[in-house]
């Protein structure tokens, strides 16, 4: 028999010495280890041909040791011999181990004989020998079966736990880990076992953890804790951690509980961003309304000033000092008129005259016209055949012109502008970018420049009136270009979003709603069908009830506004009895008093009401706003909303009916 290098693993000193002596007497070189972790660490140093291992051991047990060996390309060729005292009772684990030979512990002489037979099988190249050796004359023990059943029950509970659970040894190495902890650490159980727990964390956190490990094994030491206010970062996850030393006799281990709060923190961040976006949208809408009033009043004053300048010119001799002063005043007046035109474009007073167009052809013409000279190139890409849209071509020209002007100045008249068209769905964009946009089909037009980009703290302000990174002045930057873009896109029922990645460049995304079968041109006169339809609106804000009533009346609907969920239920049931059901019931999600929108909707559904229910809220990240169908709603109405958005929503609901 040739000499082989054999690693023997068992936590019983007597059996370890016995097997070691058998093998040395047979002429083999041996190394012993007291547990699976010690054995695994010895593999690269000893480089055995054969591993003889027990199953039940502290630290890493025999089952885990075999899995580590079989899943490591450096060691998976090793010949594995299991020598276990619970082999008869633990048939379940034996089938999962992938050992070459399994021997039940028994009398010393039979152990020696079967070990030598197993080594002979190794020399003949016989692997994965079937059956349990040395089982004759041995009986299954009831107490062992009961203990194994308890262990398997504990394993099922551990594997099914939502929280991550790890067990560490004194050195901070992982000796047990459940699937939840594996997922949180972004690893696999095979990679994690025997590894250092601190290696998964950022350097500062790892040093803090290692410092605690040096002290944490002392009796009475405080647990290591990281709560929600100071979580640990692992990849893209945020984890809370609680490590507790467990002392038993002279042994000690550390039990760790991991809790993943990434989704909650992400939702909180998205909610914060949505609140900022909503506040910004409300501010811009308010400024837009104010701009309309200002433009009207100032244009009246400018008309008077212009007339008097013209009269003064007629009354003054040509070429005189007064004539020069009048010319200067006239130039300033024309600048003021241009400024008021820009303010008017950003106001509520602008009407849109939409028509069906080929958006790709329109953009191609606008880009060619605007970028024919200079050192700026452009590309126009389409992910698919664009869905049909209806737009005001003059306004689209102004929108594109303002965006290109900003891009040219950002790139200092040199660079590339990439324009991309894509068909997108509102729900997908809302989830992907935490962007307040209703459900529906949109054409997304993205303008990307190759400039230096915009700092994150400034990006949120790019659509604000009079915000500019250029020098302020009548001939420089007034900060109205993107404000006008925002206003005109909103008048088309669309939305605007800006982003600037860390590597540079800025992208403006325009979302234009896909056209219905019939054309639309701004807030159109009531359709004949709408005049016969009724809409019920529930909101606890008087101003919002009044606004909804004005908008819906303008669209030709018969409107009822109320401030209580109980009243909504009564009116809907009454309308059903009168066979005059509502075409839509719009329910505010959050109510200060009485039933809120969700409770009202559930009650109506319980009563068998099948009219379309629409949920409305100023919080677009609310679970019901993101998944309205889960609560039986047919649509969403994010606040603030416009007449166009309200009309599109109701048109879609009516067509589906």
C-alpha positions, 0 to 999 in steps of 0.5 A: 500500500502506497503512502498517502497524506491523510487529514483526520478531523474529529472533536473527540481526542480519543477517537482522533488519536485512535484513527491517527495511530491506525493510519500511521501504522499503515505507513501514511502521513497524517495531520489532525484537526479538532473541528471543520474550521481548523481542518479547512485552514490546514488544507493549503498547508498540508495538501492532503490526498484524503480527508477523514471527518466526523459529522458533529463538531463545533465551529464548522461541522462535517457537513459544512466542511464537505460542502466547502471542499466540494465547492472549492476547485482547489480541493474538490478532487480530495477523497472524502471519508465520513466516519460518524457516530450518527451515520445510521440516524442521520441518513438525510444529511448523508445523502447531501454530503457527496462523500466517497465513503461513509463509515459508521463508528463502531468497535476499533478493529472494525473502524481500522478494517473499513478505513484501510478498505476505503483507502484501497478504494481510493487507490483503485480510483473508486469514488462515491461508494454506495451504502453505509459501511459498518452498519451491521450489528448497529441499531438506531438510537431513539435519543439520537433520532430525537436530537437530530429531529430537533436539530433539523427543526432548528435548521428549518426555522433558521433557514426561514427567518427573515432576519439574517443570523450568523454565528462567529467564533472567537476570531470573528470568522463565520461558522454558521450563516442562514440564507437571509444573512447570505443575501444581505451580505451579497455572498453565497453560503459557501463563500461566507463560511470560514470567512471573516465577518468584518471583511464584508463591511467598509474599512471604518466599520470593519475596524470598529467591529474588530476592536469590539471582537477583541473586547466582546468575548469578555464575560459581561461585555456589552453587545455590538449594536448598530441601529436604524440611525447608524446602519452599516453599509454593505454594497447597496444595502443598509443593515442593522446589526446586533452581536451578542457574546454567548458563554457556555462553560469554557466555550464562547461564540458570538451570535449576530442578528442582521436586519435589512432596512435598505428598502425602507430607507430607499422609500424614505429617500424617494418620499423626500424627493417626491415631496421636494418635486411636489413642492417645486411643481406647486411653486412653479404652478403658482409662479406661472399663474402670477406671471400671467397677471404680471404680464397682463399688467406690465404689457398695459404699462409698456403700451403706455410707455411705448406710445409716449416714447413714440410721441416724444420722438415725433415732437423732438428734432431729429439728431438732437440730444433728446432724440438720442435719449429717446432712442436709448429709451426705445431700445430698453423698452424693446428689451422689456417687451422681449422679457415680458414675452418670455414671462408670458410664455411661462404663464398660464395665459398661453394656449396650445393649438395641438395637431398630429405630427411626426415627432421624429421629422419635426425634431430632425428639422428643428435640430438641423435648423438650429445646429447647422453652423458652429462646432456642435454636432448632434445625433438623433436616435429612436428606440422604436417607432414613436407612438403618435402625439399631438403637439403645438409645433410652434411651442415644440420649436420654442422648447427645443430652441431653449434646451439647445441654447442652454446646451450650447452655452454649457459646452461653450459652443463645442461638443455633441448633443444626443437626442433620443426618442423612446416610448415609455410607460408612466408607471415604469418611469415613476418606479425607476426614477422616483418621478411623479408622473401618472400612469399612461403612455408617453414619448420621452425625448431626452436631450444630452449634452457633453458639457461639465454637468450641473452640481446636485445641489443646483440640479433641483433649481434648473426650472426655477424662474430667474435661476441661471449659472451665467452672469445675470443681465438683460444681454446675458442670462435671465434664467427663464429658458428652462422655466418656459420649457417646463411651462410649455411641456406642462401645457401639453399635459407632459412632464419634465425631468433633469439629471446630471451624472457624476461623470459630467453632462446634463440630460433634459427629459421631456414626457409628452402624452401619447395622442388619443384617436381624436385630436386635442387642443388645450382645454377643449370645449365640453364634448357632447358625451361629457355633458351627460356624465357625472363625476363625484369628487371627495376632498377635505380641502375647500380650495381643491374642491372648488378647483375640481368643480371649476375644471370639471364644469369647464370640461362639461361634466355634472359635478358633485363635491363633498368632504366626507367618505360617508357622504360619498358612499351615500351619494354613490348608492343613491345614484345607483338606485336612480340608475344615474351612476357616476362616470368616475368617483375621485377620492382623496387618499388622506382625509382629516376626518371620517373615512379616507379614500382607501376606506371609502373605496373598500366599503364601496367595493363591499357594497358591489359598486362597480363605477370607476374609482380614482385615488388622488394624493399629493404623495405620489410615492404612497403605496396605493398611488404606485399600485392603485389596482391592488386596492381596486382603483381604476386610475390615479390623480397626483396633485397638483393636476391640470385640466389637461391631466384631468381630461385625459384621465376621465377620457381614458376611464370612459373609453374603457367602460 
